[in-house]
C-alpha cells in the first residue's frame, strides 16, 4: 500500500470516528485583543462579548482583571502564556507551577478556563532568539500539563496557535507538508504531546490572505464561504472542496497524517476578514468581512456538524478575530481593521455568534468597492489625528534614511514652503514610502500616516507617489 493511500485510508477511518462522536457544535468564540488607545473597559468589553452571543473568549495573556470579570459567566475562556515566558517555564517546574497558580488556580473553576495556549505563532519568527523558544515550546507545554495533572484538572487543554506559514506546501490539500526546518524538531514532538493529552491542533487560518495574493486564480465566493457551484477536486484524494477554508484545514490534516498522527482534533484559534484597509489591499471591506464571518458562523454551528471533506462531521472550536478594531497594531492598514466593533464599542456590522440568526435576517450591507485591485497613484500623508510631538520624531526618521528622501524640503528648494510641520511630514512620508516600498516600507509611521488618492501636491512641489 502506498504512503498516500495509507494516509487516505487512515483519514477515512478517522472521519468515521468524528461522524460517530459529533453531537452539536458549540457557539463561536471571539478573540479579545487590547492593542487600542480608545477601547472600552474590560467590563464593557465582556458585556459586548455577551451581547454578541459568543460561547467563548480568547485573550492574549492571562489578564487578572479580565479573568476575574469572567467569573460566574457561561463563557469558556482561553488564556495565553506569552512568548517571552516560554523558556523560563520550560526550564523549571517551579516556574510552571507558579504560572499555573497565578493565572489558573486563582480563578478556576469559577472562571471556566478551558484552553491554555503556550505562545502565539512562535514558529512564524525565525531569529536566533525565537529558535531558542522553538526548542522550549513542547517542554513548556509538558510542564504546564504536569502541573494541571497534579491538581487533578483534566478539562483544560494545553496547545499552541500556529500560522499557515508552518507549511512547506498546502496545495492541493493532500500535499500538505510541514516545513523541513521544523518537521522533526518541533512538529513531531508537538503532535505527540497533543495526541497523548487529547488536545487540539490550534491554527490561525485566514482565507483572506490566500485570496488577496491570488485574486485571479481563487474565486472571491470560494474564499467567502458562499454557497455556489464552484468546487475543486483534489486530484490525489478525490475529495471535493466548495470553499477555501476547508482546503486550508485539510492541508493540516494531511500534514499531520504524514507524520503518523491522523486523529488530532483541529481548533481555529484565529480567523476572520478585514473590514477596511489601505488602497493597495484588495477586498478589505465591511461587506466581505460580514459575509465571511456570517458564513463561517453558519458553517461552524451547523447541527449536525459539517466538518471538512477529510473529516466530515467533526466539531471544530472556532475563534473569530477580532472583537475590536485595534488602532495600535502596526503594519498595513488591514492590521487595524479586523474588528466586529469599532474601538469605541459601536458595531461595524450586525453579527450573531450563536448561529441562531439566519443570513436573511440581517439588514443590507454597504456595497464593496475594492474587490478588484486599485489602479492609480497613491500618496502617504499625515493622518488627521497625528500627535505633534511624535510627528517631529517621525519626520526626522523619514528624512534620516537618505537616498534624497527630503532634498526638496531644504530651505530654498521647491517644497520648503509652506513652513509647516504637517506639510513637511506629509512630503517626507510620501517620499520615503515611494523610495522604500520595495524594501517593505509601509505608510504607517506608528499611526501618524495614512494613504490617500487625493494628490497633496501644490504649486511647484510635486509629492512622490506609488503607482498601483
C-alpha positions as a Python dict, from the first residue, in 0.01 Angstrom:
ca = {
    (1, 'X'): (0, 0, 0),
    (2, 'X'): (150, 342, -99),
    (3, 'X'): (203, 608, 166),
    (4, 'X'): (-62, 834, 10),
    (5, 'X'): (-331, 565, 0),
    (6, 'X'): (-239, 463, 354),
    (7, 'X'): (-289, 822, 472),
    (8, 'X'): (-619, 850, 283),
    (9, 'X'): (-739, 522, 434),
    (10, 'X'): (-650, 642, 784),
    (11, 'X'): (-829, 970, 721),
    (12, 'X'): (-1142, 788, 612),
    (13, 'X'): (-1137, 577, 927),
    (14, 'X'): (-1083, 883, 1145),
    (15, 'X'): (-1368, 1066, 970),
    (16, 'X'): (-1600, 781, 1067),
    (17, 'X'): (-1490, 836, 1426),
    (18, 'X'): (-1573, 1206, 1407),
    (19, 'X'): (-1910, 1134, 1249),
    (20, 'X'): (-1994, 894, 1527),
    (21, 'X'): (-1882, 1124, 1808),
    (22, 'X'): (-2011, 1458, 1680),
    (23, 'X'): (-2318, 1594, 1853),
    (24, 'X'): (-2370, 1967, 1816),
    (25, 'X'): (-2121, 2244, 1753),
    (26, 'X'): (-2065, 2497, 2029),
    (27, 'X'): (-2119, 2870, 1983),
    (28, 'X'): (-1841, 3063, 1816),
    (29, 'X'): (-1562, 3218, 2024),
    (30, 'X'): (-1409, 3562, 1989),
    (31, 'X'): (-1054, 3696, 2018),
    (32, 'X'): (-1033, 3988, 2259),
    (33, 'X'): (-717, 4190, 2190),
    (34, 'X'): (-633, 4517, 2363),
    (35, 'X'): (-391, 4694, 2126),
    (36, 'X'): (-604, 5004, 2101),
    (37, 'X'): (-580, 5351, 2256),
    (38, 'X'): (-954, 5405, 2267),
    (39, 'X'): (-1101, 5071, 2378),
    (40, 'X'): (-1385, 5031, 2629),
    (41, 'X'): (-1314, 4897, 2977),
    (42, 'X'): (-1274, 4525, 3039),
    (43, 'X'): (-1619, 4518, 3200),
    (44, 'X'): (-1783, 4687, 2900),
    (45, 'X'): (-1591, 4457, 2664),
    (46, 'X'): (-1719, 4143, 2834),
    (47, 'X'): (-2071, 4282, 2820),
    (48, 'X'): (-2021, 4333, 2445),
    (49, 'X'): (-1898, 3974, 2408),
    (50, 'X'): (-2215, 3854, 2582),
    (51, 'X'): (-2428, 4080, 2360),
    (52, 'X'): (-2269, 3921, 2051),
    (53, 'X'): (-2374, 3582, 2196),
    (54, 'X'): (-2026, 3433, 2194),
    (55, 'X'): (-1971, 3095, 2352),
    (56, 'X'): (-1607, 3154, 2443),
    (57, 'X'): (-1340, 3421, 2459),
    (58, 'X'): (-967, 3407, 2392),
    (59, 'X'): (-725, 3661, 2539),
    (60, 'X'): (-357, 3710, 2458),
    (61, 'X'): (-228, 3689, 2814),
    (62, 'X'): (-380, 3594, 3149),
    (63, 'X'): (-508, 3938, 3248),
    (64, 'X'): (-631, 3905, 3610),
    (65, 'X'): (-892, 4178, 3577),
    (66, 'X'): (-1050, 4009, 3276),
    (67, 'X'): (-1033, 3663, 3433),
    (68, 'X'): (-1200, 3791, 3749),
    (69, 'X'): (-1475, 3963, 3550),
    (70, 'X'): (-1538, 3638, 3360),
    (71, 'X'): (-1601, 3455, 3687),
    (72, 'X'): (-1955, 3322, 3705),
    (73, 'X'): (-2028, 3378, 3337),
    (74, 'X'): (-2102, 3094, 3097),
    (75, 'X'): (-1815, 3199, 2868),
    (76, 'X'): (-1544, 2939, 2815),
    (77, 'X'): (-1204, 3103, 2838),
    (78, 'X'): (-872, 3061, 2659),
    (79, 'X'): (-564, 3219, 2817),
    (80, 'X'): (-210, 3251, 2685),
    (81, 'X'): (147, 3203, 2802),
    (82, 'X'): (330, 3490, 2633),
    (83, 'X'): (626, 3414, 2409),
    (84, 'X'): (887, 3561, 2641),
    (85, 'X'): (772, 3335, 2928),
    (86, 'X'): (821, 3006, 2745),
    (87, 'X'): (1192, 2943, 2808),
    (88, 'X'): (1167, 3000, 3185),
    (89, 'X'): (862, 2779, 3215),
    (90, 'X'): (1034, 2505, 3016),
    (91, 'X'): (1348, 2520, 3229),
    (92, 'X'): (1196, 2483, 3577),
    (93, 'X'): (885, 2306, 3700),
    (94, 'X'): (850, 2554, 3987),
    (95, 'X'): (820, 2838, 3734),
    (96, 'X'): (543, 2648, 3553),
    (97, 'X'): (375, 2571, 3886),
    (98, 'X'): (383, 2938, 3981),
    (99, 'X'): (240, 3040, 3644),
    (100, 'X'): (-49, 2795, 3683),
    (101, 'X'): (-106, 2908, 4041),
    (102, 'X'): (-118, 3276, 3948),
    (103, 'X'): (-311, 3250, 3623),
    (104, 'X'): (-529, 2940, 3657),
    (105, 'X'): (-583, 2831, 4018),
    (106, 'X'): (-654, 3187, 4130),
    (107, 'X'): (-964, 3196, 3905),
    (108, 'X'): (-1059, 2837, 3823),
    (109, 'X'): (-1321, 2686, 3830),
    (110, 'X'): (-1541, 2995, 3879),
    (111, 'X'): (-1388, 3126, 3558),
    (112, 'X'): (-1431, 2850, 3303),
    (113, 'X'): (-1076, 2829, 3170),
    (114, 'X'): (-1071, 2558, 2904),
    (115, 'X'): (-758, 2625, 2696),
    (116, 'X'): (-405, 2731, 2787),
    (117, 'X'): (-220, 2836, 2472),
    (118, 'X'): (156, 2839, 2507),
    (119, 'X'): (294, 3120, 2292),
    (120, 'X'): (146, 3283, 1985),
    (121, 'X'): (264, 3188, 1633),
    (122, 'X'): (619, 3137, 1757),
    (123, 'X'): (717, 2929, 1452),
    (124, 'X'): (649, 3232, 1231),
    (125, 'X'): (960, 3401, 1373),
    (126, 'X'): (1300, 3262, 1270),
    (127, 'X'): (1552, 3478, 1455),
    (128, 'X'): (1810, 3301, 1671),
    (129, 'X'): (1619, 3422, 1976),
    (130, 'X'): (1300, 3262, 1854),
    (131, 'X'): (1473, 2941, 1751),
    (132, 'X'): (1563, 2901, 2118),
    (133, 'X'): (1195, 2943, 2201),
    (134, 'X'): (1111, 2677, 1938),
    (135, 'X'): (1322, 2426, 2132),
    (136, 'X'): (1143, 2508, 2454),
    (137, 'X'): (785, 2512, 2324),
    (138, 'X'): (688, 2150, 2383),
    (139, 'X'): (887, 2118, 2710),
    (140, 'X'): (695, 2420, 2842),
    (141, 'X'): (366, 2258, 2741),
    (142, 'X'): (468, 1943, 2928),
    (143, 'X'): (545, 2148, 3241),
    (144, 'X'): (208, 2323, 3232),
    (145, 'X'): (23, 1995, 3177),
    (146, 'X'): (212, 1824, 3458),
    (147, 'X'): (103, 2096, 3698),
    (148, 'X'): (-260, 2071, 3589),
    (149, 'X'): (-249, 1695, 3639),
    (150, 'X'): (-103, 1740, 3986),
    (151, 'X'): (-409, 1949, 4074),
    (152, 'X'): (-640, 1690, 3915),
    (153, 'X'): (-750, 1938, 3647),
    (154, 'X'): (-832, 1746, 3332),
    (155, 'X'): (-1078, 1969, 3148),
    (156, 'X'): (-820, 2232, 3049),
    (157, 'X'): (-638, 2151, 2726),
    (158, 'X'): (-289, 2280, 2652),
    (159, 'X'): (-194, 2376, 2296),
    (160, 'X'): (-20, 2642, 2088),
    (161, 'X'): (-161, 2852, 1799),
    (162, 'X'): (35, 2828, 1474),
    (163, 'X'): (0, 3016, 1145),
    (164, 'X'): (-18, 2877, 793),
    (165, 'X'): (349, 2960, 738),
    (166, 'X'): (441, 2637, 920),
    (167, 'X'): (376, 2459, 588),
    (168, 'X'): (611, 2387, 304),
    (169, 'X'): (317, 2301, 76),
    (170, 'X'): (-58, 2328, 124),
    (171, 'X'): (-199, 2277, -224),
    (172, 'X'): (-363, 2057, -315),
    (173, 'X'): (-466, 1975, 45),
    (174, 'X'): (-340, 1617, 7),
    (175, 'X'): (11, 1761, -44),
    (176, 'X'): (3, 1937, 292),
    (177, 'X'): (353, 1912, 440),
    (178, 'X'): (519, 2089, 733),
    (179, 'X'): (834, 2295, 677),
    (180, 'X'): (1150, 2086, 676),
    (181, 'X'): (1320, 2306, 940),
    (182, 'X'): (1050, 2231, 1200),
    (183, 'X'): (901, 1896, 1095),
    (184, 'X'): (1120, 1663, 1302),
    (185, 'X'): (1246, 1905, 1566),
    (186, 'X'): (918, 2074, 1666),
    (187, 'X'): (614, 1932, 1490),
    (188, 'X'): (667, 1565, 1574),
    (189, 'X'): (713, 1629, 1949),
    (190, 'X'): (420, 1871, 1942),
    (191, 'X'): (190, 1622, 1770),
    (192, 'X'): (298, 1351, 2011),
    (193, 'X'): (204, 1579, 2303),
    (194, 'X'): (-132, 1679, 2152),
    (195, 'X'): (-213, 1317, 2073),
    (196, 'X'): (-121, 1189, 2420),
    (197, 'X'): (-315, 1464, 2601),
    (198, 'X'): (-611, 1454, 2360),
    (199, 'X'): (-569, 1824, 2292),
    (200, 'X'): (-625, 2027, 1976),
    (201, 'X'): (-404, 2148, 1693),
    (202, 'X'): (-471, 2523, 1706),
    (203, 'X'): (-445, 2704, 1373),
    (204, 'X'): (-464, 3072, 1278),
    (205, 'X'): (-617, 3042, 932),
    (206, 'X'): (-707, 3332, 705),
    (207, 'X'): (-860, 3266, 362),
    (208, 'X'): (-837, 3645, 309),
    (209, 'X'): (-459, 3636, 276),
    (210, 'X'): (-462, 3336, 42),
    (211, 'X'): (-727, 3500, -179),
    (212, 'X'): (-586, 3855, -176),
    (213, 'X'): (-248, 3736, -301),
    (214, 'X'): (-411, 3529, -578),
    (215, 'X'): (-742, 3701, -666),
    (216, 'X'): (-718, 3598, -1032),
    (217, 'X'): (-690, 3227, -956),
    (218, 'X'): (-907, 3199, -643),
    (219, 'X'): (-1274, 3292, -658),
    (220, 'X'): (-1387, 3551, -404),
    (221, 'X'): (-1704, 3349, -343),
    (222, 'X'): (-1486, 3043, -273),
    (223, 'X'): (-1290, 3243, -13),
    (224, 'X'): (-1603, 3396, 146),
    (225, 'X'): (-1763, 3053, 205),
    (226, 'X'): (-2051, 3140, -24),
    (227, 'X'): (-2269, 2855, -145),
    (228, 'X'): (-2210, 2846, -520),
    (229, 'X'): (-2149, 2585, -785),
    (230, 'X'): (-1776, 2650, -763),
    (231, 'X'): (-1578, 2349, -640),
    (232, 'X'): (-1231, 2199, -654),
    (233, 'X'): (-1145, 1829, -660),
    (234, 'X'): (-814, 1725, -508),
    (235, 'X'): (-650, 1515, -781),
    (236, 'X'): (-486, 1282, -530),
    (237, 'X'): (-754, 1224, -266),
    (238, 'X'): (-1061, 1279, -484),
    (239, 'X'): (-1208, 1498, -208),
    (240, 'X'): (-1431, 1780, -333),
    (241, 'X'): (-1395, 2129, -186),
    (242, 'X'): (-1656, 2404, -202),
    (243, 'X'): (-1464, 2667, -2),
    (244, 'X'): (-1108, 2778, 63),
    (245, 'X'): (-1124, 2736, 441),
    (246, 'X'): (-1183, 2361, 411),
    (247, 'X'): (-887, 2332, 176),
    (248, 'X'): (-661, 2506, 425),
    (249, 'X'): (-784, 2300, 720),
    (250, 'X'): (-748, 1971, 536),
    (251, 'X'): (-389, 2054, 439),
    (252, 'X'): (-320, 2041, 816),
    (253, 'X'): (-494, 1707, 849),
    (254, 'X'): (-292, 1554, 566),
    (255, 'X'): (33, 1702, 700),
    (256, 'X'): (-32, 1553, 1044),
    (257, 'X'): (-121, 1216, 894),
    (258, 'X'): (210, 1206, 708),
    (259, 'X'): (384, 1219, 1046),
    (260, 'X'): (164, 940, 1178),
    (261, 'X'): (-100, 1145, 1361),
    (262, 'X'): (-437, 1126, 1194),
    (263, 'X'): (-673, 1170, 1490),
    (264, 'X'): (-565, 1500, 1646),
    (265, 'X'): (-857, 1740, 1657),
    (266, 'X'): (-845, 2081, 1493),
    (267, 'X'): (-933, 2413, 1652),
    (268, 'X'): (-931, 2750, 1478),
    (269, 'X'): (-761, 2994, 1715),
    (270, 'X'): (-799, 3286, 1472),
    (271, 'X'): (-988, 3350, 1152),
    (272, 'X'): (-1173, 3646, 1007),
    (273, 'X'): (-1176, 3906, 732),
    (274, 'X'): (-1066, 4274, 745),
    (275, 'X'): (-1340, 4537, 728),
    (276, 'X'): (-1106, 4804, 583),
    (277, 'X'): (-750, 4855, 470),
    (278, 'X'): (-517, 5055, 252),
    (279, 'X'): (-581, 5132, -115),
    (280, 'X'): (-340, 4857, -217),
    (281, 'X'): (-525, 4595, -10),
    (282, 'X'): (-791, 4432, -223),
    (283, 'X'): (-1121, 4311, -80),
    (284, 'X'): (-1084, 4460, 268),
    (285, 'X'): (-1433, 4599, 328),
    (286, 'X'): (-1736, 4570, 553),
    (287, 'X'): (-1939, 4370, 302),
    (288, 'X'): (-1679, 4094, 273),
    (289, 'X'): (-1595, 4092, 645),
    (290, 'X'): (-1959, 4048, 746),
    (291, 'X'): (-2020, 3792, 471),
    (292, 'X'): (-1721, 3577, 565),
    (293, 'X'): (-1789, 3582, 938),
    (294, 'X'): (-2163, 3517, 899),
    (295, 'X'): (-2098, 3225, 664),
    (296, 'X'): (-1828, 3095, 900),
    (297, 'X'): (-2072, 3101, 1191),
    (298, 'X'): (-2334, 2922, 985),
    (299, 'X'): (-2083, 2652, 890),
    (300, 'X'): (-1926, 2601, 1232),
    (301, 'X'): (-2251, 2598, 1431),
    (302, 'X'): (-2437, 2368, 1192),
    (303, 'X'): (-2624, 2081, 1356),
    (304, 'X'): (-2509, 1815, 1291),
    (305, 'X'): (-2155, 1943, 1250),
    (306, 'X'): (-2026, 1967, 893),
    (307, 'X'): (-1653, 1926, 950),
    (308, 'X'): (-1432, 1919, 640),
    (309, 'X'): (-1410, 1684, 341),
    (310, 'X'): (-1129, 1487, 511),
    (311, 'X'): (-1319, 1483, 842),
    (312, 'X'): (-1691, 1513, 778),
    (313, 'X'): (-1893, 1559, 1095),
    (314, 'X'): (-1607, 1688, 1310),
    (315, 'X'): (-1665, 1973, 1554),
    (316, 'X'): (-1404, 2248, 1517),
    (317, 'X'): (-1386, 2501, 1803),
    (318, 'X'): (-1350, 2840, 1635),
    (319, 'X'): (-1248, 3189, 1749),
    (320, 'X'): (-1314, 3486, 1521),
    (321, 'X'): (-1056, 3762, 1507),
    (322, 'X'): (-1147, 4003, 1649),
    (323, 'X'): (-1369, 4187, 1894),
    (324, 'X'): (-1234, 4537, 1819),
    (325, 'X'): (-1054, 4733, 1554),
    (326, 'X'): (-718, 4789, 1728),
    (327, 'X'): (-557, 5117, 1624),
    (328, 'X'): (-219, 5047, 1785),
    (329, 'X'): (-137, 4745, 1573),
    (330, 'X'): (147, 4809, 1332),
    (331, 'X'): (186, 4724, 964),
    (332, 'X'): (-54, 4761, 669),
    (333, 'X'): (-398, 4912, 718),
    (334, 'X'): (-580, 4581, 743),
    (335, 'X'): (-391, 4505, 1067),
    (336, 'X'): (-603, 4765, 1244),
    (337, 'X'): (-937, 4664, 1092),
    (338, 'X'): (-1039, 4309, 1183),
    (339, 'X'): (-1295, 4402, 1446),
    (340, 'X'): (-1665, 4342, 1465),
    (341, 'X'): (-1680, 4656, 1680),
    (342, 'X'): (-1516, 4995, 1639),
    (343, 'X'): (-1267, 5094, 1907),
    (344, 'X'): (-1545, 5284, 2086),
    (345, 'X'): (-1760, 4971, 2106),
    (346, 'X'): (-2007, 5061, 1829),
    (347, 'X'): (-2083, 4765, 1595),
    (348, 'X'): (-1927, 4784, 1249),
    (349, 'X'): (-2185, 4538, 1116),
    (350, 'X'): (-2453, 4312, 1259),
    (351, 'X'): (-2334, 3972, 1378),
    (352, 'X'): (-2475, 3694, 1598),
    (353, 'X'): (-2212, 3444, 1709),
    (354, 'X'): (-2466, 3193, 1839),
    (355, 'X'): (-2560, 3079, 1489),
    (356, 'X'): (-2929, 3120, 1564),
    (357, 'X'): (-2981, 3413, 1326),
    (358, 'X'): (-3031, 3327, 961),
    (359, 'X'): (-2849, 3522, 692),
    (360, 'X'): (-3180, 3658, 561),
    (361, 'X'): (-3249, 3831, 896),
    (362, 'X'): (-2959, 4075, 862),
    (363, 'X'): (-3005, 4419, 713),
    (364, 'X'): (-2835, 4501, 380),
    (365, 'X'): (-2462, 4575, 391),
    (366, 'X'): (-2276, 4863, 224),
    (367, 'X'): (-2160, 4761, -122),
    (368, 'X'): (-1799, 4661, -173),
    (369, 'X'): (-1595, 4888, -398),
    (370, 'X'): (-1247, 4739, -376),
    (371, 'X'): (-1289, 4375, -479),
    (372, 'X'): (-1058, 4438, -772),
    (373, 'X'): (-710, 4588, -737),
    (374, 'X'): (-693, 4969, -727),
    (375, 'X'): (-522, 5115, -1032),
    (376, 'X'): (-371, 5460, -994),
    (377, 'X'): (-147, 5678, -783),
    (378, 'X'): (-143, 5673, -401),
    (379, 'X'): (27, 5917, -164),
    (380, 'X'): (122, 5885, 203),
    (381, 'X'): (33, 6188, 417),
    (382, 'X'): (-5, 6283, 782),
    (383, 'X'): (-308, 6125, 948),
    (384, 'X'): (-575, 6360, 1080),
    (385, 'X'): (-520, 6257, 1444),
    (386, 'X'): (-140, 6274, 1439),
    (387, 'X'): (33, 6390, 1756),
    (388, 'X'): (255, 6698, 1706),
    (389, 'X'): (549, 6582, 1918),
    (390, 'X'): (550, 6233, 1769),
    (391, 'X'): (531, 6386, 1421),
    (392, 'X'): (858, 6571, 1472),
    (393, 'X'): (1035, 6244, 1553),
    (394, 'X'): (878, 6063, 1255),
    (395, 'X'): (983, 6343, 1020),
    (396, 'X'): (1338, 6309, 1144),
    (397, 'X'): (1328, 5935, 1089),
    (398, 'X'): (1194, 5958, 733),
    (399, 'X'): (1446, 6221, 630),
    (400, 'X'): (1727, 6038, 806),
    (401, 'X'): (1706, 5736, 576),
    (402, 'X'): (1895, 5918, 300),
    (403, 'X'): (1856, 5842, -70),
    (404, 'X'): (1744, 6200, -130),
    (405, 'X'): (1419, 6147, 59),
    (406, 'X'): (1391, 6505, 187),
    (407, 'X'): (1615, 6703, -50),
    (408, 'X'): (1312, 6904, -170),
    (409, 'X'): (1250, 7026, 188),
    (410, 'X'): (1584, 7205, 220),
    (411, 'X'): (1549, 7587, 252),
    (412, 'X'): (1521, 7740, -93),
    (413, 'X'): (1408, 7416, -257),
    (414, 'X'): (1069, 7367, -424),
    (415, 'X'): (886, 7207, -125),
    (416, 'X'): (1031, 7411, 163),
    (417, 'X'): (726, 7640, 164),
    (418, 'X'): (486, 7647, 338),
    (419, 'X'): (695, 7617, 652),
    (420, 'X'): (460, 7372, 828),
    (421, 'X'): (539, 7057, 1021),
    (422, 'X'): (236, 6883, 869),
    (423, 'X'): (337, 6985, 516),
    (424, 'X'): (699, 6875, 559),
    (425, 'X'): (599, 6549, 728),
    (426, 'X'): (347, 6464, 453),
    (427, 'X'): (609, 6520, 185),
    (428, 'X'): (866, 6316, 379),
    (429, 'X'): (620, 6029, 433),
    (430, 'X'): (524, 6015, 64),
    (431, 'X'): (886, 6036, -48),
    (432, 'X'): (1001, 5771, 200),
    (433, 'X'): (721, 5532, 105),
    (434, 'X'): (780, 5576, -268),
    (435, 'X'): (1153, 5513, -232),
    (436, 'X'): (1146, 5222, 14),
    (437, 'X'): (816, 5041, -51),
    (438, 'X'): (1006, 4780, -249),
    (439, 'X'): (1207, 4702, 66),
    (440, 'X'): (899, 4654, 282),
    (441, 'X'): (825, 5012, 391),
    (442, 'X'): (462, 5090, 471),
    (443, 'X'): (259, 5408, 501),
    (444, 'X'): (211, 5385, 876),
    (445, 'X'): (479, 5561, 1086),
    (446, 'X'): (335, 5438, 1416),
    (447, 'X'): (-14, 5553, 1322),
    (448, 'X'): (90, 5902, 1214),
    (449, 'X'): (40, 5844, 840),
    (450, 'X'): (-238, 5734, 608),
    (451, 'X'): (-277, 5664, 237),
    (452, 'X'): (-471, 5898, 11),
    (453, 'X'): (-564, 5903, -357),
    (454, 'X'): (-605, 6283, -349),
    (455, 'X'): (-287, 6442, -480),
    (456, 'X'): (-148, 6663, -199),
    (457, 'X'): (96, 6847, -431),
    (458, 'X'): (85, 7227, -451),
    (459, 'X'): (242, 7466, -697),
    (460, 'X'): (590, 7356, -795),
    (461, 'X'): (609, 7097, -518),
    (462, 'X'): (520, 6758, -661),
    (463, 'X'): (479, 6485, -400),
    (464, 'X'): (629, 6144, -490),
    (465, 'X'): (363, 5875, -523),
    (466, 'X'): (327, 5500, -550),
    (467, 'X'): (155, 5373, -863),
    (468, 'X'): (-59, 5062, -811),
}
